[in-house]
Amino acid sequence: MIRPAQRRELAVKAVAIKGVSIALACRVFGVSETCYRYSPKLNEENEQIADLLLGLTTAKKT
């Protein structure tokens, strides 16, 4: 089964390489247009928060 992230990548490639419309690519690959247009904003703070959360989960395993 193809994961949502992989379906999004296929839709992006179809639009970029084959020139199909975004709406058609999203419909064919089962991706919402919101998901197609989403691009996560990663920064250093997010990485620090993730490290803290991982530390908490490993420290509090019971």
NORQUI-V124657 format. One record per residue. N is the residue number from 1. RES is the residue in one small letter. SS is DSSP state (@ for helix, = for strand, . for the rest). PSI is psi in degrees with one decimal (999 if undefined). OMEGA is omega in degrees with one decimal (none if undefined). Layout:
N/RES/SS/PSI/OMEGA + N/RES/SS/PSI/OMEGA
This chain:
1/m/./139.1/-177.7 + 2/i/./130.4/179.8 + 3/r/./155.6/-179.9 + 4/p/@/-39.9/-179.8 + 5/a/@/-36.8/179.2 + 6/q/@/-38.6/178.1 + 7/r/@/-38.1/178.1 + 8/r/@/-44.1/179.2 + 9/e/@/-41.1/178.5 + 10/l/@/-40.2/178.4 + 11/a/@/-43.1/179.9 + 12/v/@/-42.8/179.1 + 13/k/@/-39.3/180.0 + 14/a/@/-39.6/179.4 + 15/v/@/-45.3/-175.7 + 16/a/@/-44.0/-172.8 + 17/i/@/-46.7/-175.5 + 18/k/@/-14.6/177.0 + 19/g/./19.6/177.3 + 20/v/./161.5/-179.7 + 21/s/./155.8/178.9 + 22/i/@/-42.4/-179.1 + 23/a/@/-44.3/-180.0 + 24/l/@/-45.2/-179.8 + 25/a/@/-41.6/179.2 + 26/c/@/-41.4/179.8 + 27/r/@/-44.6/-177.6 + 28/v/@/-42.8/-176.2 + 29/f/@/2.1/176.1 + 30/g/./41.2/-179.4 + 31/v/./137.6/176.4 + 32/s/./153.4/179.3 + 33/e/@/-29.5/176.0 + 34/t/@/-44.6/177.6 + 35/c/@/-40.3/-179.7 + 36/y/@/-41.9/-175.2 + 37/r/@/-10.1/-176.8 + 38/y/./133.6/171.9 + 39/s/./117.1/-176.5 + 40/p/./145.4/177.8 + 41/k/./108.2/-179.3 + 42/l/./138.3/174.9 + 43/n/./179.0/-175.5 + 44/e/@/-35.8/-179.2 + 45/e/@/-40.2/178.1 + 46/n/@/-39.1/-179.7 + 47/e/@/-39.6/178.5 + 48/q/@/-41.8/179.3 + 49/i/@/-42.7/178.5 + 50/a/@/-41.9/178.3 + 51/d/@/-41.9/178.4 + 52/l/@/-43.1/179.7 + 53/l/@/-41.8/177.2 + 54/l/@/-40.1/177.9 + 55/g/@/-41.5/178.5 + 56/l/@/-42.8/-177.6 + 57/t/@/-36.1/178.6 + 58/t/@/-31.7/-179.6 + 59/a/@/-29.9/-174.3 + 60/k/./20.5/178.9 + 61/k/./116.7/176.6 + 62/t/./999/none
